Amino acid sequence: MRRALSLSVAGIVSLIVAQAAAGQALTFRGTTPMGPTFDGLRGATTRPVPGVSRPPALATPDTSWVPDRYVQVPGVDGLVLVPGHRERALSDHEVYTPPLVGRTPDGGVINFPAGVRPPVGERQGP
């Protein structure tokens, strides 16, 4: 058994020596025999991330920000909180208001539909 093992080891060594003599020696990149595999993996995971285009600006010259405010609404006891939002100017005395959800003092919800209204400084409601 020992003789068979030594013959197989001798066979492997002679094969490696024959390849080295023929100029086909194993070459490694990196520090391990798996160097080429790790180099490919490193190249795939460290390449630059493609750029993305800049998102469109939310504010345009014809829009204005209206901060959170409290307004009186008929049929509701107390003031209703209207959340901050952007309004688009249609003319000097008209703006387009998006749909809004107001909160009553008791936690209820009031829906205000989108529409054309006077500017915030000229109106009483949302």
N, CA, C and O atoms as CSV, one atom per row, in Angstrom:
chain,resi,resn,atom,element,x,y,z
A,1,MET,N,N,0.809,-1.173,0.000
A,1,MET,CA,C,0.000,0.000,0.000
A,1,MET,C,C,0.861,1.249,0.000
A,1,MET,O,O,0.597,2.223,-0.705
A,2,ARG,N,N,1.913,1.181,0.828
A,2,ARG,CA,C,2.814,2.313,0.895
A,2,ARG,C,C,3.501,2.521,-0.450
A,2,ARG,O,O,3.732,3.653,-0.875
A,3,ARG,N,N,3.820,1.422,-1.106
A,3,ARG,CA,C,4.492,1.497,-2.409
A,3,ARG,C,C,3.566,2.133,-3.446
A,3,ARG,O,O,4.028,2.927,-4.265
A,4,ALA,N,N,2.261,1.803,-3.434
A,4,ALA,CA,C,1.299,2.370,-4.393
A,4,ALA,C,C,1.142,3.868,-4.155
A,4,ALA,O,O,1.034,4.641,-5.107
A,5,LEU,N,N,1.130,4.282,-2.885
A,5,LEU,CA,C,1.004,5.687,-2.549
A,5,LEU,C,C,2.216,6.467,-3.012
A,5,LEU,O,O,2.079,7.567,-3.546
A,6,SER,N,N,3.398,5.911,-2.814
A,6,SER,CA,C,4.613,6.613,-3.242
A,6,SER,C,C,4.686,6.690,-4.764
A,6,SER,O,O,5.198,7.669,-5.307
A,7,LEU,N,N,4.179,5.664,-5.463
A,7,LEU,CA,C,4.167,5.710,-6.928
A,7,LEU,C,C,3.205,6.774,-7.439
A,7,LEU,O,O,3.506,7.453,-8.420
A,8,SER,N,N,2.044,6.932,-6.786
A,8,SER,CA,C,1.093,7.947,-7.249
A,8,SER,C,C,1.607,9.358,-6.952
A,8,SER,O,O,1.411,10.272,-7.753
A,9,VAL,N,N,2.264,9.533,-5.801
A,9,VAL,CA,C,2.856,10.835,-5.488
A,9,VAL,C,C,3.973,11.141,-6.482
A,9,VAL,O,O,4.095,12.273,-6.949
A,10,ALA,N,N,4.778,10.150,-6.803
A,10,ALA,CA,C,5.861,10.341,-7.772
A,10,ALA,C,C,5.289,10.674,-9.143
A,10,ALA,O,O,5.866,11.477,-9.876
A,11,GLY,N,N,4.162,10.066,-9.495
A,11,GLY,CA,C,3.533,10.353,-10.778
A,11,GLY,C,C,3.039,11.787,-10.853
A,11,GLY,O,O,3.217,12.450,-11.874
A,12,ILE,N,N,2.421,12.272,-9.784
A,12,ILE,CA,C,1.924,13.653,-9.751
A,12,ILE,C,C,3.082,14.640,-9.826
A,12,ILE,O,O,3.016,15.626,-10.560
A,13,VAL,N,N,4.150,14.373,-9.060
A,13,VAL,CA,C,5.315,15.262,-9.078
A,13,VAL,C,C,5.937,15.281,-10.462
A,13,VAL,O,O,6.306,16.348,-10.953
A,14,SER,N,N,6.062,14.124,-11.104
A,14,SER,CA,C,6.670,14.102,-12.436
A,14,SER,C,C,5.799,14.839,-13.451
A,14,SER,O,O,6.326,15.458,-14.376
A,15,LEU,N,N,4.476,14.783,-13.294
A,15,LEU,CA,C,3.585,15.511,-14.193
A,15,LEU,C,C,3.767,17.020,-14.031
A,15,LEU,O,O,3.815,17.745,-15.025
A,16,ILE,N,N,3.867,17.496,-12.803
A,16,ILE,CA,C,4.070,18.922,-12.547
A,16,ILE,C,C,5.419,19.374,-13.098
A,16,ILE,O,O,5.517,20.446,-13.695
A,17,VAL,N,N,6.445,18.573,-12.905
A,17,VAL,CA,C,7.777,18.915,-13.413
A,17,VAL,C,C,7.766,18.953,-14.943
A,17,VAL,O,O,8.403,19.816,-15.546
A,18,ALA,N,N,7.055,18.033,-15.563
A,18,ALA,CA,C,6.993,18.002,-17.025
A,18,ALA,C,C,6.278,19.238,-17.563
A,18,ALA,O,O,6.708,19.799,-18.571
A,19,GLN,N,N,5.191,19.679,-16.912
A,19,GLN,CA,C,4.475,20.876,-17.362
A,19,GLN,C,C,5.327,22.117,-17.167
A,19,GLN,O,O,5.321,23.018,-18.006
A,20,ALA,N,N,6.063,22.167,-16.058
A,20,ALA,CA,C,6.919,23.322,-15.806
A,20,ALA,C,C,8.031,23.383,-16.837
A,20,ALA,O,O,8.401,24.463,-17.297
A,21,ALA,N,N,8.555,22.245,-17.192
A,21,ALA,CA,C,9.619,22.223,-18.190
A,21,ALA,C,C,9.094,22.638,-19.558
A,21,ALA,O,O,9.835,23.217,-20.353
A,22,ALA,N,N,7.844,22.355,-19.839
A,22,ALA,CA,C,7.258,22.711,-21.129
A,22,ALA,C,C,6.766,24.164,-21.144
A,22,ALA,O,O,6.246,24.619,-22.163
A,23,GLY,N,N,6.917,24.887,-20.054
A,23,GLY,CA,C,6.503,26.286,-20.012
A,23,GLY,C,C,5.037,26.455,-19.675
A,23,GLY,O,O,4.476,27.532,-19.879
A,24,GLN,N,N,4.415,25.426,-19.170
A,24,GLN,CA,C,3.007,25.499,-18.827
A,24,GLN,C,C,2.811,25.522,-17.317
A,24,GLN,O,O,1.833,24.976,-16.806
A,25,ALA,N,N,3.716,26.136,-16.621
A,25,ALA,CA,C,3.614,26.176,-15.169
A,25,ALA,C,C,2.390,26.999,-14.767
A,25,ALA,O,O,2.007,27.959,-15.436
A,26,LEU,N,N,1.803,26.591,-13.668
A,26,LEU,CA,C,0.639,27.315,-13.185
A,26,LEU,C,C,1.073,28.677,-12.672
A,26,LEU,O,O,1.993,28.787,-11.862
A,27,THR,N,N,0.413,29.689,-13.142
A,27,THR,CA,C,0.716,31.043,-12.655
A,27,THR,C,C,-0.500,31.548,-11.908
A,27,THR,O,O,-1.640,31.292,-12.295
A,28,PHE,N,N,-0.245,32.254,-10.855
A,28,PHE,CA,C,-1.316,32.792,-10.031
A,28,PHE,C,C,-1.266,34.305,-10.077
A,28,PHE,O,O,-0.192,34.907,-10.088
A,29,ARG,N,N,-2.442,34.911,-10.105
A,29,ARG,CA,C,-2.520,36.356,-9.909
A,29,ARG,C,C,-3.017,36.559,-8.489
A,29,ARG,O,O,-3.881,35.813,-8.030
A,30,GLY,N,N,-2.509,37.519,-7.807
A,30,GLY,CA,C,-2.927,37.760,-6.440
A,30,GLY,C,C,-2.107,36.923,-5.479
A,30,GLY,O,O,-0.987,36.514,-5.787
A,31,THR,N,N,-2.669,36.678,-4.330
A,31,THR,CA,C,-1.917,35.990,-3.284
A,31,THR,C,C,-2.352,34.547,-3.090
A,31,THR,O,O,-1.720,33.817,-2.327
A,32,THR,N,N,-3.416,34.114,-3.761
A,32,THR,CA,C,-3.897,32.752,-3.586
A,32,THR,C,C,-4.090,32.090,-4.940
A,32,THR,O,O,-4.131,32.772,-5.964
A,33,PRO,N,N,-4.208,30.769,-4.955
A,33,PRO,CA,C,-4.486,30.093,-6.226
A,33,PRO,C,C,-5.835,30.511,-6.810
A,33,PRO,O,O,-6.045,30.370,-8.015
A,34,MET,N,N,-6.739,31.012,-6.000
A,34,MET,CA,C,-8.037,31.463,-6.486
A,34,MET,C,C,-7.991,32.927,-6.909
A,34,MET,O,O,-9.035,33.552,-7.097
A,35,GLY,N,N,-6.787,33.477,-7.059
A,35,GLY,CA,C,-6.610,34.883,-7.406
A,35,GLY,C,C,-7.448,35.353,-8.580
A,35,GLY,O,O,-8.123,36.375,-8.457
A,36,PRO,N,N,-7.440,34.655,-9.724
A,36,PRO,CA,C,-8.246,35.117,-10.856
A,36,PRO,C,C,-9.745,35.178,-10.538
A,36,PRO,O,O,-10.443,36.080,-11.002
A,37,THR,N,N,-10.226,34.236,-9.764
A,37,THR,CA,C,-11.641,34.246,-9.394
A,37,THR,C,C,-11.958,35.450,-8.532
A,37,THR,O,O,-12.953,36.141,-8.752
A,38,PHE,N,N,-11.096,35.699,-7.537
A,38,PHE,CA,C,-11.326,36.840,-6.653
A,38,PHE,C,C,-11.150,38.160,-7.394
A,38,PHE,O,O,-11.870,39.120,-7.123
A,39,ASP,N,N,-10.194,38.220,-8.334
A,39,ASP,CA,C,-10.011,39.447,-9.109
A,39,ASP,C,C,-11.249,39.757,-9.940
A,39,ASP,O,O,-11.667,40.912,-10.031
A,40,GLY,N,N,-11.839,38.726,-10.548
A,40,GLY,CA,C,-13.059,38.943,-11.326
A,40,GLY,C,C,-14.212,39.383,-10.456
A,40,GLY,O,O,-14.995,40.255,-10.834
A,41,LEU,N,N,-14.314,38.773,-9.283
A,41,LEU,CA,C,-15.369,39.146,-8.354
A,41,LEU,C,C,-15.171,40.571,-7.861
A,41,LEU,O,O,-16.132,41.333,-7.761
A,42,ARG,N,N,-13.928,40.938,-7.551
A,42,ARG,CA,C,-13.631,42.294,-7.092
A,42,ARG,C,C,-13.957,43.303,-8.189
A,42,ARG,O,O,-14.510,44.367,-7.908
A,43,GLY,N,N,-13.618,42.976,-9.437
A,43,GLY,CA,C,-13.910,43.880,-10.542
A,43,GLY,C,C,-15.397,44.074,-10.756
A,43,GLY,O,O,-15.841,45.165,-11.117
A,44,ALA,N,N,-16.174,43.014,-10.534
A,44,ALA,CA,C,-17.628,43.114,-10.730
A,44,ALA,C,C,-18.305,43.888,-9.609
A,44,ALA,O,O,-19.341,44.515,-9.831
A,45,THR,N,N,-17.736,43.853,-8.411
A,45,THR,CA,C,-18.396,44.503,-7.282
A,45,THR,C,C,-17.880,45.896,-6.989
A,45,THR,O,O,-18.510,46.628,-6.224
A,46,THR,N,N,-16.767,46.288,-7.563
A,46,THR,CA,C,-16.227,47.617,-7.258
A,46,THR,C,C,-16.258,48.566,-8.442
A,46,THR,O,O,-15.665,49.643,-8.383
A,47,ARG,N,N,-16.937,48.187,-9.513
A,47,ARG,CA,C,-17.023,49.113,-10.638
A,47,ARG,C,C,-17.924,50.288,-10.254
A,47,ARG,O,O,-18.776,50.146,-9.377
A,48,PRO,N,N,-17.747,51.442,-10.894
A,48,PRO,CA,C,-18.532,52.615,-10.520
A,48,PRO,C,C,-20.028,52.408,-10.769
A,48,PRO,O,O,-20.428,51.714,-11.704
A,49,VAL,N,N,-20.818,53.007,-9.936
A,49,VAL,CA,C,-22.264,52.951,-10.077
A,49,VAL,C,C,-22.675,53.919,-11.186
A,49,VAL,O,O,-22.187,55.049,-11.223
A,50,PRO,N,N,-23.558,53.498,-12.085
A,50,PRO,CA,C,-23.972,54.422,-13.140
A,50,PRO,C,C,-24.691,55.628,-12.552
A,50,PRO,O,O,-25.392,55.517,-11.546
A,51,GLY,N,N,-24.513,56.759,-13.179
A,51,GLY,CA,C,-25.128,57.994,-12.706
A,51,GLY,C,C,-26.613,58.040,-13.026
A,51,GLY,O,O,-27.085,57.392,-13.959
A,52,VAL,N,N,-27.327,58.806,-12.247
A,52,VAL,CA,C,-28.746,59.000,-12.485
A,52,VAL,C,C,-29.007,60.473,-12.763
A,52,VAL,O,O,-28.298,61.352,-12.274
A,53,SER,N,N,-30.023,60.715,-13.545
A,53,SER,CA,C,-30.342,62.099,-13.843
A,53,SER,C,C,-30.955,62.763,-12.618
A,53,SER,O,O,-31.506,62.096,-11.742
A,54,ARG,N,N,-30.853,64.051,-12.573
A,54,ARG,CA,C,-31.361,64.815,-11.447
A,54,ARG,C,C,-32.888,64.851,-11.512
A,54,ARG,O,O,-33.449,65.042,-12.591
A,55,PRO,N,N,-33.573,64.671,-10.374
A,55,PRO,CA,C,-35.035,64.707,-10.412
A,55,PRO,C,C,-35.539,66.112,-10.727
A,55,PRO,O,O,-34.856,67.093,-10.434
A,56,PRO,N,N,-36.706,66.217,-11.311
A,56,PRO,CA,C,-37.227,67.544,-11.636
A,56,PRO,C,C,-37.502,68.336,-10.358
A,56,PRO,O,O,-37.870,67.771,-9.329
A,57,ALA,N,N,-37.323,69.611,-10.440
A,57,ALA,CA,C,-37.537,70.476,-9.283
A,57,ALA,C,C,-39.024,70.522,-8.955
A,57,ALA,O,O,-39.862,70.610,-9.852
A,58,LEU,N,N,-39.345,70.464,-7.669
A,58,LEU,CA,C,-40.740,70.517,-7.257
A,58,LEU,C,C,-41.285,71.940,-7.303
A,58,LEU,O,O,-42.455,72.157,-7.619
A,59,ALA,N,N,-40.441,72.891,-6.990
A,59,ALA,CA,C,-40.884,74.273,-6.993
A,59,ALA,C,C,-40.582,74.910,-8.343
A,59,ALA,O,O,-39.463,74.831,-8.851
A,60,THR,N,N,-41.585,75.531,-8.901
A,60,THR,CA,C,-41.403,76.272,-10.150
A,60,THR,C,C,-41.723,77.733,-9.864
A,60,THR,O,O,-42.311,78.043,-8.828
A,61,PRO,N,N,-41.354,78.618,-10.749
A,61,PRO,CA,C,-41.590,80.042,-10.481
A,61,PRO,C,C,-43.060,80.401,-10.253
A,61,PRO,O,O,-43.357,81.380,-9.569
A,62,ASP,N,N,-43.978,79.619,-10.817
A,62,ASP,CA,C,-45.394,79.967,-10.652
A,62,ASP,C,C,-46.054,79.264,-9.463
A,62,ASP,O,O,-47.274,79.338,-9.316
A,63,THR,N,N,-45.270,78.579,-8.606
A,63,THR,CA,C,-45.835,77.942,-7.418
A,63,THR,C,C,-45.355,78.654,-6.162
A,63,THR,O,O,-44.307,79.299,-6.150
A,64,SER,N,N,-46.146,78.521,-5.112
A,64,SER,CA,C,-45.752,79.098,-3.827
A,64,SER,C,C,-46.116,78.111,-2.724
A,64,SER,O,O,-47.079,77.355,-2.845
A,65,TRP,N,N,-45.337,78.129,-1.653
A,65,TRP,CA,C,-45.553,77.232,-0.529
A,65,TRP,C,C,-46.490,77.906,0.469
A,65,TRP,O,O,-46.291,79.063,0.840
A,66,VAL,N,N,-47.508,77.171,0.898
A,66,VAL,CA,C,-48.430,77.630,1.927
A,66,VAL,C,C,-48.196,76.728,3.131
A,66,VAL,O,O,-48.469,75.530,3.057
A,67,PRO,N,N,-47.694,77.277,4.243
A,67,PRO,CA,C,-47.389,76.432,5.408
A,67,PRO,C,C,-48.669,75.922,6.091
A,67,PRO,O,O,-49.776,76.353,5.768
A,68,ASP,N,N,-48.487,74.986,7.051
A,68,ASP,CA,C,-49.619,74.510,7.849
A,68,ASP,C,C,-50.345,75.713,8.445
A,68,ASP,O,O,-49.719,76.693,8.852
A,69,ARG,N,N,-51.673,75.624,8.491
A,69,ARG,CA,C,-52.423,76.719,9.117
A,69,ARG,C,C,-53.750,76.191,9.632
A,69,ARG,O,O,-54.230,75.141,9.205
A,70,TYR,N,N,-54.322,76.926,10.541
A,70,TYR,CA,C,-55.614,76.583,11.121
A,70,TYR,C,C,-56.662,77.528,10.555
A,70,TYR,O,O,-56.462,78.742,10.531
A,71,VAL,N,N,-57.791,76.966,10.095
A,71,VAL,CA,C,-58.873,77.777,9.523
A,71,VAL,C,C,-60.194,77.376,10.161
A,71,VAL,O,O,-60.351,76.262,10.660
A,72,GLN,N,N,-61.131,78.301,10.134
A,72,GLN,CA,C,-62.478,78.028,10.625
A,72,GLN,C,C,-63.298,77.474,9.474
A,72,GLN,O,O,-63.329,78.051,8.387
A,73,VAL,N,N,-63.965,76.350,9.719
A,73,VAL,CA,C,-64.808,75.708,8.710
A,73,VAL,C,C,-66.226,75.637,9.268
A,73,VAL,O,O,-66.418,75.198,10.402
A,74,PRO,N,N,-67.225,76.063,8.488
A,74,PRO,CA,C,-68.610,76.005,8.982
A,74,PRO,C,C,-69.010,74.573,9.348
A,74,PRO,O,O,-68.691,73.628,8.627
A,75,GLY,N,N,-69.712,74.426,10.479
A,75,GLY,CA,C,-70.177,73.120,10.920
A,75,GLY,C,C,-69.182,72.359,11.769
A,75,GLY,O,O,-69.471,71.239,12.193
A,76,VAL,N,N,-68.008,72.937,12.033
A,76,VAL,CA,C,-66.996,72.273,12.849
A,76,VAL,C,C,-66.698,73.158,14.052
A,76,VAL,O,O,-66.436,74.352,13.908
A,77,ASP,N,N,-66.741,72.553,15.253
A,77,ASP,CA,C,-66.397,73.298,16.469
A,77,ASP,C,C,-64.881,73.382,16.565
A,77,ASP,O,O,-64.221,72.348,16.662
A,78,GLY,N,N,-64.326,74.552,16.540
A,78,GLY,CA,C,-62.885,74.750,16.642
A,78,GLY,C,C,-62.250,74.929,15.271
A,78,GLY,O,O,-62.924,74.948,14.241
A,79,LEU,N,N,-60.941,75.057,15.297
A,79,LEU,CA,C,-60.185,75.289,14.062
A,79,LEU,C,C,-59.747,73.974,13.429
A,79,LEU,O,O,-59.465,73.001,14.129
A,80,VAL,N,N,-59.694,73.951,12.121
A,80,VAL,CA,C,-59.271,72.773,11.363
A,80,VAL,C,C,-57.845,72.992,10.879
A,80,VAL,O,O,-57.528,74.048,10.331
A,81,LEU,N,N,-56.969,71.981,11.082
A,81,LEU,CA,C,-55.583,72.060,10.611
A,81,LEU,C,C,-55.546,71.703,9.125
A,81,LEU,O,O,-55.955,70.612,8.727
A,82,VAL,N,N,-55.053,72.634,8.315
A,82,VAL,CA,C,-54.854,72.387,6.884
A,82,VAL,C,C,-53.347,72.222,6.689
A,82,VAL,O,O,-52.590,73.134,7.024
A,83,PRO,N,N,-52.887,71.076,6.153
A,83,PRO,CA,C,-51.444,70.840,6.025
A,83,PRO,C,C,-50.796,71.760,4.996
A,83,PRO,O,O,-51.463,72.289,4.107
A,84,GLY,N,N,-49.492,71.939,5.132
A,84,GLY,CA,C,-48.739,72.736,4.168
A,84,GLY,C,C,-48.800,72.121,2.782
A,84,GLY,O,O,-48.869,70.900,2.640
A,85,HIS,N,N,-48.776,72.959,1.770
A,85,HIS,CA,C,-48.900,72.484,0.388
A,85,HIS,C,C,-48.407,73.559,-0.569
A,85,HIS,O,O,-48.162,74.697,-0.170
A,86,ARG,N,N,-48.264,73.185,-1.834
A,86,ARG,CA,C,-47.881,74.127,-2.884
A,86,ARG,C,C,-49.117,74.504,-3.679
A,86,ARG,O,O,-49.959,73.659,-3.982
A,87,GLU,N,N,-49.214,75.786,-4.013
A,87,GLU,CA,C,-50.293,76.275,-4.859
A,87,GLU,C,C,-49.689,76.879,-6.119
A,87,GLU,O,O,-48.650,77.539,-6.079
A,88,ARG,N,N,-50.365,76.636,-7.242
A,88,ARG,CA,C,-49.880,77.160,-8.532
A,88,ARG,C,C,-50.696,78.379,-8.916
A,88,ARG,O,O,-51.924,78.322,-8.964
A,89,ALA,N,N,-50.014,79.482,-9.189
A,89,ALA,CA,C,-50.685,80.728,-9.558
A,89,ALA,C,C,-51.233,80.626,-10.979
A,89,ALA,O,O,-50.521,80.248,-11.909
A,90,LEU,N,N,-52.517,80.970,-11.129
A,90,LEU,CA,C,-53.143,81.006,-12.442
A,90,LEU,C,C,-53.245,82.443,-12.950
A,90,LEU,O,O,-53.121,82.698,-14.148
A,91,SER,N,N,-53.472,83.373,-12.029
A,91,SER,CA,C,-53.495,84.810,-12.346
A,91,SER,C,C,-53.181,85.547,-11.055
A,91,SER,O,O,-52.799,84.928,-10.062
A,92,ASP,N,N,-53.339,86.864,-11.063
A,92,ASP,CA,C,-53.051,87.642,-9.851
A,92,ASP,C,C,-54.019,87.335,-8.712
A,92,ASP,O,O,-53.669,87.493,-7.542
A,93,HIS,N,N,-55.230,86.898,-9.044
A,93,HIS,CA,C,-56.232,86.678,-8.006
A,93,HIS,C,C,-56.803,85.253,-8.017
A,93,HIS,O,O,-57.873,85.018,-7.456
A,94,GLU,N,N,-56.105,84.305,-8.644
A,94,GLU,CA,C,-56.536,82.911,-8.652
A,94,GLU,C,C,-55.336,81.979,-8.547
A,94,GLU,O,O,-54.300,82.203,-9.173
A,95,VAL,N,N,-55.496,80.916,-7.735
A,95,VAL,CA,C,-54.464,79.882,-7.615
A,95,VAL,C,C,-55.141,78.522,-7.705
A,95,VAL,O,O,-56.319,78.378,-7.376
A,96,TYR,N,N,-54.384,77.532,-8.153
A,96,TYR,CA,C,-54.880,76.160,-8.160
A,96,TYR,C,C,-54.388,75.506,-6.877
A,96,TYR,O,O,-53.190,75.491,-6.595
A,97,THR,N,N,-55.327,74.964,-6.101
A,97,THR,CA,C,-55.008,74.294,-4.842
A,97,THR,C,C,-55.203,72.793,-5.014
A,97,THR,O,O,-56.239,72.371,-5.527
A,98,PRO,N,N,-54.235,71.972,-4.600
A,98,PRO,CA,C,-54.396,70.505,-4.712
A,98,PRO,C,C,-55.414,69.997,-3.696
A,98,PRO,O,O,-55.798,70.731,-2.786
A,99,PRO,N,N,-55.852,68.749,-3.844
A,99,PRO,CA,C,-56.762,68.194,-2.821
A,99,PRO,C,C,-56.034,68.116,-1.480
A,99,PRO,O,O,-54.866,67.733,-1.414
A,100,LEU,N,N,-56.748,68.487,-0.412
A,100,LEU,CA,C,-56.146,68.533,0.923
A,100,LEU,C,C,-57.001,67.744,1.904
A,100,LEU,O,O,-58.205,67.583,1.703
A,101,VAL,N,N,-56.374,67.257,2.961
A,101,VAL,CA,C,-57.067,66.554,4.037
A,101,VAL,C,C,-56.820,67.337,5.315
A,101,VAL,O,O,-55.685,67.428,5.782
A,102,GLY,N,N,-57.888,67.909,5.886
A,102,GLY,CA,C,-57.773,68.681,7.116
A,102,GLY,C,C,-58.101,67.829,8.329
A,102,GLY,O,O,-58.846,66.854,8.227
A,103,ARG,N,N,-57.541,68.198,9.483
A,103,ARG,CA,C,-57.775,67.486,10.745
A,103,ARG,C,C,-58.565,68.385,11.696
A,103,ARG,O,O,-58.193,69.533,11.940
A,104,THR,N,N,-59.660,67.842,12.227
A,104,THR,CA,C,-60.470,68.581,13.185
A,104,THR,C,C,-59.889,68.408,14.586
A,104,THR,O,O,-59.069,67.516,14.804
A,105,PRO,N,N,-60.304,69.252,15.543
A,105,PRO,CA,C,-59.774,69.132,16.909
A,105,PRO,C,C,-60.062,67.777,17.559
A,105,PRO,O,O,-59.294,67.325,18.408
A,106,ASP,N,N,-61.157,67.130,17.172
A,106,ASP,CA,C,-61.478,65.835,17.780
A,106,ASP,C,C,-60.861,64.659,17.027
A,106,ASP,O,O,-61.171,63.510,17.341
A,107,GLY,N,N,-59.987,64.916,16.031
A,107,GLY,CA,C,-59.298,63.856,15.294
A,107,GLY,C,C,-59.987,63.436,14.021
A,107,GLY,O,O,-59.516,62.527,13.336
A,108,GLY,N,N,-61.091,64.074,13.685
A,108,GLY,CA,C,-61.796,63.743,12.449
A,108,GLY,C,C,-61.058,64.271,11.222
A,108,GLY,O,O,-60.088,65.021,11.328
A,109,VAL,N,N,-61.548,63.855,10.062
A,109,VAL,CA,C,-60.918,64.224,8.799
A,109,VAL,C,C,-61.924,64.967,7.931
A,109,VAL,O,O,-63.087,64.573,7.836
A,110,ILE,N,N,-61.473,66.033,7.305
A,110,ILE,CA,C,-62.287,66.769,6.335
A,110,ILE,C,C,-61.503,66.827,5.039
A,110,ILE,O,O,-60.350,67.258,5.026
A,111,ASN,N,N,-62.124,66.394,3.942
A,111,ASN,CA,C,-61.485,66.454,2.626
A,111,ASN,C,C,-61.849,67.756,1.930
A,111,ASN,O,O,-63.022,68.115,1.832
A,112,PHE,N,N,-60.836,68.454,1.451
A,112,PHE,CA,C,-61.031,69.666,0.664
A,112,PHE,C,C,-60.641,69.331,-0.774
A,112,PHE,O,O,-59.481,69.005,-1.026
A,113,PRO,N,N,-61.567,69.402,-1.714
A,113,PRO,CA,C,-61.236,69.037,-3.093
A,113,PRO,C,C,-60.296,70.049,-3.739
A,113,PRO,O,O,-60.198,71.199,-3.312
A,114,ALA,N,N,-59.612,69.587,-4.776
A,114,ALA,CA,C,-58.744,70.477,-5.542
A,114,ALA,C,C,-59.620,71.491,-6.270
A,114,ALA,O,O,-60.794,71.236,-6.537
A,115,GLY,N,N,-59.046,72.616,-6.578
A,115,GLY,CA,C,-59.826,73.609,-7.318
A,115,GLY,C,C,-59.133,74.944,-7.411
A,115,GLY,O,O,-58.023,75.129,-6.913
A,116,VAL,N,N,-59.814,75.877,-8.064
A,116,VAL,CA,C,-59.317,77.240,-8.238
A,116,VAL,C,C,-59.894,78.076,-7.111
A,116,VAL,O,O,-61.103,78.084,-6.882
A,117,ARG,N,N,-59.009,78.787,-6.401
A,117,ARG,CA,C,-59.409,79.604,-5.265
A,117,ARG,C,C,-58.656,80.928,-5.307
A,117,ARG,O,O,-57.722,81.088,-6.093
A,118,PRO,N,N,-59.062,81.884,-4.458
A,118,PRO,CA,C,-58.262,83.111,-4.325
A,118,PRO,C,C,-56.947,82.787,-3.620
A,118,PRO,O,O,-56.852,81.754,-2.956
A,119,PRO,N,N,-55.928,83.647,-3.748
A,119,PRO,CA,C,-54.666,83.411,-3.033
A,119,PRO,C,C,-54.899,83.320,-1.529
A,119,PRO,O,O,-55.905,83.818,-1.023
A,120,VAL,N,N,-53.989,82.697,-0.827
A,120,VAL,CA,C,-54.134,82.417,0.599
A,120,VAL,C,C,-54.366,83.694,1.411
A,120,VAL,O,O,-55.084,83.646,2.410
A,121,GLY,N,N,-53.797,84.807,1.030
A,121,GLY,CA,C,-53.986,86.059,1.771
A,121,GLY,C,C,-55.370,86.662,1.583
A,121,GLY,O,O,-55.771,87.531,2.358
A,122,GLU,N,N,-56.108,86.221,0.569
A,122,GLU,CA,C,-57.421,86.797,0.260
A,122,GLU,C,C,-58.580,85.861,0.606
A,122,GLU,O,O,-59.728,86.210,0.331
A,123,ARG,N,N,-58.334,84.701,1.191
A,123,ARG,CA,C,-59.420,83.767,1.472
A,123,ARG,C,C,-59.454,83.403,2.956
A,123,ARG,O,O,-58.449,83.492,3.661
A,124,GLN,N,N,-60.633,82.992,3.404
A,124,GLN,CA,C,-60.832,82.588,4.789
A,124,GLN,C,C,-60.648,81.087,4.984
A,124,GLN,O,O,-60.153,80.656,6.026
A,125,GLY,N,N,-61.041,80.287,3.991
A,125,GLY,CA,C,-61.011,78.831,4.109
A,125,GLY,C,C,-59.688,78.244,3.654
A,125,GLY,O,O,-58.695,78.954,3.493
A,126,PRO,N,N,-59.693,76.946,3.450
A,126,PRO,CA,C,-58.468,76.246,3.067
A,126,PRO,C,C,-58.072,76.594,1.669
A,126,PRO,O,O,-57.062,76.097,1.172
